[in-house]
Amino acid sequence: MNHTVEEVKLKNGAKGLLINVPGATVMSMQFHFRAGSRYAKNKDIEQVAHIMEHMAFGANARFKSEHAFEDEFTKNGAYHNAYTSDLAMVYEADCADFEWDRILDLQRLSICQPKFNEKELDAEKGNVRSEITNYLNDHHRILWPRIQQLLGEDVLTPRQSLGTINTVALADIREHHRRTHTTSNMRFVIAGKLRGRKSDIIRQLEGFDLPEGERFEVPRDELHSANPTIIRRKDASNLTFGWTLSVPRVLSDEELDALDTLNHILTGTASSRIYGKARAKGLAYHVGAYAGAGFYESSWDILAQVNHDTASQLFDIMVREIKAVLDGKLTDAEIEAAKSFGLGRHQMGAQTVSQISGFYTNRYFADDFIKDYDKVPDYMRRVTREKIVAVAKEFISANTWVLAAVSSGDRDELVELNEKVAGLFPSEIQ
């Protein structure tokens, strides 16, 4: 879908993107604050942000209860939600075009004028406790916070987070909201049919009754390698593993495109080098590879679930194929096929207003950077064998990595698998 993007800076200190999608029948809006779990005033109440997010659509200055607010918000089919991560709290809503102004006003109400009360706090403590307890049944949810810890990130595991719920008091909820929900700490993305509405939208956004505050800095951790680690679960019938590598800098979009191309070659299809070969041999149902850039580091992850009796064979394939990449053994055909796949997915990713908004939000909310949608195909086409090999070698040279798994088996099994991938890190590779 064709669209145009404009950044606006409000008098109250907030910033955001207005995305005009001509002819759209839906309006999508998101509001972001650096207000996640790592901004709790101390670790003893780490879940204060999560609980506050659950209370976000509760009682407020106009509605006495969550049910009353929900009935009003959704009466014409509008959708809303909120989510919390280590760093962010995001409020989102989609609505029909004809009621955009009503929904934007209700978003303002829930963000700026909540009336936190003990009854809703007690209820949402229970809901958050149930949600996190559910995570304990999801091996991936258990695994990744532990990997973060092993690398040196100052986060809690789900089980550790559970222990902080009871210590959160109503005063903590109010303090967290007052400190984090400020106009300088707010970013927004609003997408839809905006022609002729810009001044009305800005007027409403200027009316967000929040203190000016400050834009919080992102905490920085010193990352390091760690020993192979098993998270033991008696009910784990296989090995759920994550192998994460890190480099101490933020990769450029061009470098991320190269790494995404490599990940597709390794695990993207049934003919891919790792997943495809593992699937053809009956070794693993799925293997995935992912790339990401944070605020200070970038990561390269490979993860899968694999049966104990086939894990060693899968790791042999992983090591062999990554070694081949480091040696530059990539064909023109597979590089071009991966680039073509990426181009197709890019075009398919702009079919709805929400998809268009999502293209911009992650990066803009992170560091105020506005990605250029139209230039993405050119960036993808410029991916070369040399760029792919260079970025892969940099991860190996950085030598900051960890292998961890959820398993009912012995640690010795993971140690043996760890020794296989450790062989990729000889000092002569630059």
C-alpha positions as CSV (number, residue, x, y, z in Angstrom):
1,M,0.0,0.0,0.0
2,N,1.3,3.4,-0.9
3,H,2.0,5.7,2.1
4,T,3.9,8.8,3.2
5,V,5.7,9.3,6.5
6,E,6.2,12.6,8.5
7,E,7.8,13.0,11.8
8,V,6.3,15.5,14.2
9,K,7.8,17.0,17.3
10,L,5.2,18.3,19.7
11,K,5.5,21.4,22.0
12,N,5.1,19.1,25.0
13,G,8.3,17.1,24.2
14,A,6.8,14.0,22.6
15,K,7.8,12.9,19.1
16,G,6.2,10.5,16.6
17,L,5.4,9.5,13.1
18,L,2.2,10.3,11.2
19,I,1.8,7.8,8.3
20,N,-0.8,8.7,5.7
21,V,-2.3,5.7,3.9
22,P,-4.7,7.1,1.3
23,G,-8.0,5.3,1.2
24,A,-7.4,3.3,4.4
25,T,-10.5,2.3,6.3
26,V,-8.6,1.6,9.5
27,M,-6.6,3.8,11.9
28,S,-3.7,2.2,13.8
29,M,-2.0,3.9,16.7
30,Q,0.8,3.0,19.1
31,F,2.3,4.8,22.1
32,H,5.7,3.8,23.4
33,F,7.4,4.7,26.7
34,R,10.8,3.5,28.0
35,A,9.0,2.1,31.0
36,G,9.7,-1.7,31.0
37,S,10.8,-4.0,33.8
38,R,14.4,-2.6,33.8
39,Y,13.1,0.8,34.8
40,A,11.5,-0.5,38.0
41,K,12.9,1.5,40.9
42,N,14.5,-1.7,42.3
43,K,14.6,-5.4,41.5
44,D,12.3,-6.4,44.4
45,I,9.4,-5.0,42.5
46,E,10.6,-5.9,39.0
47,Q,7.0,-6.8,37.9
48,V,5.6,-3.4,38.7
49,A,5.8,-2.4,35.0
50,H,4.0,-5.6,33.9
51,I,1.3,-5.2,36.5
52,M,0.8,-1.6,35.6
53,E,0.4,-2.5,32.0
54,H,-2.3,-4.9,32.9
55,M,-4.1,-2.1,34.8
56,A,-3.7,0.3,31.9
57,F,-7.3,-0.1,30.7
58,G,-8.9,-0.2,34.1
59,A,-10.6,2.6,36.0
60,N,-9.8,6.1,34.9
61,A,-10.9,9.7,35.2
62,R,-14.1,9.0,33.2
63,F,-14.9,5.3,33.8
64,K,-15.2,3.6,37.2
65,S,-14.1,0.1,36.1
66,E,-12.3,-1.9,33.5
67,H,-15.6,-3.3,32.2
68,A,-17.1,0.1,31.7
69,F,-14.1,1.3,29.8
70,E,-13.9,-1.9,27.7
71,D,-17.5,-1.7,26.7
72,E,-17.1,1.9,25.5
73,F,-13.8,1.3,23.7
74,T,-14.9,-1.7,21.8
75,K,-18.5,-0.9,21.0
76,N,-17.8,-0.3,17.3
77,G,-15.3,-3.1,17.0
78,A,-12.1,-1.3,18.0
79,Y,-9.2,-3.3,19.3
80,H,-6.7,-2.3,22.0
81,N,-3.9,-4.0,23.9
82,A,-0.7,-3.2,25.8
83,Y,2.6,-5.0,26.3
84,T,5.7,-4.7,28.4
85,S,9.3,-5.8,27.7
86,D,12.6,-5.4,29.5
87,L,12.7,-1.8,28.2
88,A,9.4,-0.8,26.8
89,M,5.7,-0.3,27.6
90,V,3.5,0.0,24.5
91,Y,-0.2,0.9,24.1
92,E,-1.8,0.0,20.8
93,A,-5.2,0.3,19.2
94,D,-6.8,-0.3,15.8
95,C,-10.2,1.1,14.9
96,A,-12.5,1.9,12.0
97,D,-11.7,5.1,10.3
98,F,-15.0,6.8,11.2
99,E,-14.2,6.7,15.0
100,W,-10.4,7.5,15.0
101,D,-10.8,10.7,17.1
102,R,-13.0,8.9,19.8
103,I,-10.5,6.1,20.1
104,L,-7.5,8.5,20.2
105,D,-9.2,10.3,23.1
106,L,-9.8,7.1,24.9
107,Q,-6.2,6.1,24.5
108,R,-5.3,9.5,26.0
109,L,-7.6,8.8,28.9
110,S,-6.1,5.4,29.7
111,I,-2.5,6.6,29.4
112,C,-2.8,10.0,31.2
113,Q,-5.6,9.6,33.7
114,P,-5.7,6.1,35.2
115,K,-7.2,5.7,38.6
116,F,-5.3,2.8,40.0
117,N,-7.1,1.0,42.8
118,E,-6.5,-1.9,45.2
119,K,-9.3,-4.1,43.8
120,E,-7.8,-4.0,40.3
121,L,-4.3,-4.3,41.6
122,D,-5.2,-7.5,43.4
123,A,-6.9,-8.9,40.3
124,E,-4.1,-8.1,38.0
125,K,-1.5,-9.5,40.3
126,G,-3.3,-12.7,40.0
127,N,-3.5,-12.4,36.2
128,V,0.2,-11.6,35.9
129,R,1.0,-14.5,38.2
130,S,-1.0,-16.8,36.0
131,E,0.6,-15.5,32.8
132,I,4.1,-15.9,34.1
133,T,3.3,-19.4,35.5
134,N,2.2,-20.3,32.0
135,Y,5.6,-19.3,30.7
136,L,7.1,-22.0,32.9
137,N,5.4,-24.5,30.7
138,D,7.0,-23.0,27.6
139,H,10.6,-24.1,27.2
140,H,11.5,-21.2,24.9
141,R,10.1,-18.7,27.4
142,I,12.3,-20.3,30.1
143,L,15.3,-20.5,27.9
144,W,15.8,-17.0,26.6
145,P,15.9,-14.9,29.8
146,R,18.4,-17.4,31.1
147,I,20.5,-16.9,28.0
148,Q,20.3,-13.2,28.5
149,Q,21.6,-13.7,32.1
150,L,24.4,-15.9,31.0
151,L,25.6,-13.3,28.6
152,G,25.6,-10.6,31.3
153,E,22.2,-8.9,30.9
154,D,20.7,-7.7,34.1
155,V,17.3,-9.4,33.8
156,L,15.2,-11.9,35.8
157,T,14.0,-15.3,34.7
158,P,10.2,-16.0,34.8
159,R,10.6,-17.9,38.1
160,Q,12.5,-15.0,39.6
161,S,10.0,-12.5,38.4
162,L,7.2,-14.5,40.1
163,G,8.8,-13.8,43.4
164,T,8.5,-10.0,42.9
165,I,4.7,-9.8,42.3
166,N,3.6,-9.9,46.0
167,T,6.0,-7.0,46.9
168,V,4.4,-4.6,44.5
169,A,2.2,-2.1,46.2
170,L,-0.3,0.4,44.9
171,A,2.2,3.2,45.7
172,D,4.7,1.5,43.5
173,I,2.3,1.4,40.5
174,R,1.6,5.1,40.9
175,E,5.3,5.9,41.3
176,H,6.2,4.0,38.2
177,H,3.5,5.7,36.1
178,R,4.4,9.1,37.4
179,R,8.2,8.7,36.7
180,T,8.0,6.9,33.3
181,H,4.9,8.3,31.7
182,T,6.1,11.7,30.6
183,T,5.9,13.5,27.3
184,S,9.6,13.5,26.7
185,N,9.7,9.8,27.2
186,M,6.8,9.2,24.8
187,R,7.0,8.2,21.2
188,F,4.0,7.5,18.9
189,V,3.1,6.1,15.5
190,I,-0.3,6.8,14.0
191,A,-1.2,5.4,10.6
192,G,-4.3,5.6,8.4
193,K,-6.1,8.1,6.2
194,L,-4.6,11.3,7.7
195,R,-5.0,13.8,5.0
196,G,-6.8,16.9,6.4
197,R,-6.6,15.5,9.9
198,K,-3.0,16.4,10.9
199,S,-3.9,19.5,12.9
200,D,-6.7,17.7,14.8
201,I,-4.4,14.8,15.6
202,I,-1.6,17.1,16.8
203,R,-4.2,19.0,18.9
204,Q,-5.2,15.9,20.7
205,L,-1.7,14.7,21.2
206,E,-0.7,18.1,22.6
207,G,-3.6,17.6,25.1
208,F,-1.9,14.5,26.7
209,D,-1.9,15.6,30.3
210,L,1.5,14.3,31.4
211,P,4.6,15.9,32.9
212,E,7.4,16.7,30.6
213,G,10.0,14.5,32.3
214,E,12.9,13.1,30.4
215,R,13.8,10.4,27.8
216,F,15.4,7.6,29.8
217,E,18.8,6.2,28.8
218,V,18.9,2.6,27.9
219,P,20.9,0.5,30.5
220,R,24.1,-0.9,29.2
221,D,25.5,-4.4,30.2
222,E,28.9,-5.8,29.6
223,L,28.4,-9.0,27.7
224,H,30.7,-12.0,27.9
225,S,30.8,-15.7,27.0
226,A,29.5,-18.3,29.4
227,N,29.7,-22.1,30.0
228,P,27.1,-24.4,28.5
229,T,24.1,-24.4,30.7
230,I,21.2,-26.8,31.2
231,I,17.9,-25.7,32.6
232,R,16.6,-29.0,33.9
233,R,13.0,-29.9,33.5
234,K,11.8,-33.4,34.3
235,D,9.0,-33.1,31.7
236,A,11.3,-32.1,28.9
237,S,11.1,-34.9,26.3
238,N,13.8,-33.4,24.0
239,L,16.4,-30.7,23.9
240,T,15.3,-27.2,23.4
241,F,18.4,-25.2,22.7
242,G,19.5,-21.7,21.9
243,W,23.0,-20.8,20.6
244,T,23.5,-17.0,20.7
245,L,26.5,-15.1,19.4
246,S,27.1,-11.3,20.0
247,V,29.2,-8.5,18.6
248,P,29.9,-5.4,20.7
249,R,28.4,-2.9,18.2
250,V,25.2,-2.1,16.4
251,L,25.2,-3.6,12.9
252,S,24.1,-1.4,10.1
253,D,20.9,-2.1,8.1
254,E,23.1,-3.2,5.2
255,E,24.9,-5.7,7.5
256,L,21.6,-6.9,9.0
257,D,20.4,-7.5,5.4
258,A,23.5,-9.6,4.8
259,L,22.9,-11.6,7.9
260,D,19.2,-12.1,7.2
261,T,20.2,-13.4,3.8
262,L,22.5,-15.9,5.4
263,N,19.9,-17.0,7.9
264,H,17.6,-17.8,5.0
265,I,20.3,-19.8,3.3
266,L,20.9,-21.7,6.5
267,T,17.4,-22.3,7.8
268,G,14.8,-20.5,5.6
269,T,13.4,-23.3,3.4
270,A,13.2,-27.1,2.9
271,S,16.3,-26.8,0.7
272,S,18.3,-24.7,3.2
273,R,21.7,-25.8,4.4
274,I,21.0,-26.6,8.0
275,Y,17.2,-26.9,8.4
276,G,16.7,-28.5,5.0
277,K,19.4,-31.1,5.5
278,A,18.3,-31.8,9.0
279,R,14.6,-32.2,7.9
280,A,15.6,-34.5,5.0
281,K,17.5,-36.8,7.4
282,G,14.7,-36.8,10.0
283,L,16.9,-35.1,12.6
284,A,14.7,-32.1,13.6
285,Y,11.3,-30.8,12.8
286,H,12.4,-27.1,12.7
287,V,15.6,-25.1,13.0
288,G,15.6,-21.3,13.0
289,A,18.2,-18.6,12.7
290,Y,17.7,-14.9,13.6
291,A,19.5,-11.6,13.6
292,G,19.0,-8.5,15.6
293,A,20.6,-5.2,16.6
294,G,20.1,-3.8,20.1
295,F,21.2,-0.4,21.5
296,Y,24.8,-1.4,22.0
297,E,25.3,-4.9,20.6
298,S,24.0,-7.2,17.8
299,S,23.1,-10.8,18.0
300,W,22.9,-13.9,15.9
301,D,20.8,-16.8,17.2
302,I,20.2,-20.4,16.1
303,L,17.6,-22.3,18.0
304,A,15.7,-25.6,17.6
305,Q,14.1,-28.5,19.4
306,V,15.8,-31.8,18.8
307,N,15.6,-35.3,20.1
308,H,18.5,-36.5,22.2
309,D,19.4,-39.3,19.8
310,T,19.7,-36.9,16.8
311,A,21.2,-33.8,18.5
312,S,24.8,-34.7,17.8
313,Q,24.1,-35.1,14.0
314,L,22.2,-31.8,13.9
315,F,25.2,-30.0,15.5
316,D,27.5,-31.6,13.0
317,I,25.5,-30.2,10.2
318,M,25.4,-26.8,11.9
319,V,29.1,-26.6,12.4
320,R,29.9,-27.9,8.9
321,E,27.7,-25.4,7.1
322,I,28.7,-22.4,9.1
323,K,32.4,-23.4,8.6
324,A,31.6,-23.5,4.8
325,V,30.2,-20.0,5.0
326,L,33.3,-18.7,6.8
327,D,35.3,-20.2,4.0
328,G,33.2,-18.3,1.5
329,K,31.5,-21.3,0.1
330,L,28.2,-19.7,-1.0
331,T,26.8,-20.0,-4.4
332,D,25.5,-17.1,-6.5
333,A,22.3,-19.0,-7.0
334,E,21.4,-19.5,-3.3
335,I,22.3,-15.8,-2.5
336,E,20.0,-14.6,-5.3
337,A,17.3,-16.9,-4.2
338,A,17.5,-15.7,-0.6
339,K,17.4,-12.0,-1.8
340,S,14.4,-12.7,-4.0
341,F,12.6,-14.3,-1.1
342,G,13.3,-11.3,1.1
343,L,12.1,-8.9,-1.6
344,G,8.8,-10.8,-1.9
345,R,8.3,-10.9,1.8
346,H,9.0,-7.1,2.0
347,Q,6.3,-6.4,-0.5
348,M,3.8,-8.8,1.2
349,G,4.5,-7.0,4.5
350,A,2.6,-3.8,3.5
351,Q,-0.8,-5.2,2.8
352,T,-2.5,-3.6,5.9
353,V,-2.3,-0.4,7.8
354,S,-1.0,-2.3,10.9
355,Q,1.7,-4.0,8.8
356,I,2.8,-0.6,7.5
357,S,2.9,0.8,11.0
358,G,4.8,-2.2,12.2
359,F,7.6,-1.6,9.7
360,Y,8.4,1.7,11.3
361,T,7.6,1.2,15.0
362,N,10.3,-1.2,16.3
363,R,13.2,0.9,15.0
364,Y,11.6,4.3,15.6
365,F,10.6,3.4,19.2
366,A,14.2,2.1,19.8
367,D,16.3,5.1,18.7
368,D,14.1,7.6,16.8
369,F,15.4,6.3,13.4
370,I,13.0,6.4,10.5
371,K,13.5,3.5,8.1
372,D,13.0,4.2,4.4
373,Y,10.5,1.7,3.1
374,D,11.2,2.4,-0.6
375,K,15.0,1.9,-0.2
376,V,14.8,-1.5,1.3
377,P,14.7,-3.4,-2.0
378,D,17.9,-1.6,-3.1
379,Y,19.6,-2.5,0.2
380,M,18.6,-6.1,-0.3
381,R,19.9,-6.2,-3.8
382,R,23.3,-4.9,-2.7
383,V,23.9,-8.0,-0.5
384,T,27.0,-9.8,-1.7
385,R,28.9,-12.9,-0.7
386,E,31.7,-10.8,0.7
387,K,29.3,-8.9,3.0
388,I,27.8,-12.1,4.2
389,V,31.1,-13.7,5.0
390,A,32.5,-10.6,6.6
391,V,29.6,-10.2,9.1
392,A,29.6,-14.0,9.9
393,K,33.4,-13.8,10.6
394,E,32.9,-10.8,12.8
395,F,30.6,-12.8,15.1
396,I,33.2,-15.6,15.3
397,S,36.0,-13.2,16.0
398,A,34.1,-11.5,18.8
399,N,34.0,-14.8,20.6
400,T,31.1,-13.8,22.8
401,W,28.6,-16.6,22.8
402,V,26.7,-19.1,24.9
403,L,24.9,-22.4,24.3
404,A,22.0,-23.2,26.7
405,A,19.2,-25.7,26.6
406,V,16.1,-26.9,28.5
407,S,16.4,-30.7,29.0
408,S,15.8,-33.5,31.4
409,G,19.1,-35.0,30.4
410,D,22.6,-34.7,31.7
411,R,24.8,-31.7,31.3
412,D,27.4,-33.9,29.7
413,E,25.3,-34.0,26.6
414,L,25.3,-30.2,26.2
415,V,29.0,-30.1,27.0
416,E,29.7,-32.4,24.1
417,L,27.5,-30.3,21.8
418,N,29.2,-27.2,23.0
419,E,32.6,-28.6,22.1
420,K,31.4,-29.1,18.5
421,V,30.5,-25.4,18.1
422,A,33.5,-24.2,20.0
423,G,35.6,-25.6,17.2
424,L,34.4,-22.7,15.0
425,F,36.3,-20.2,17.1
426,P,40.0,-20.7,16.2
427,S,42.2,-17.7,16.8
428,E,43.4,-17.5,13.3
429,I,39.9,-16.5,12.0
430,Q,39.9,-12.7,11.7
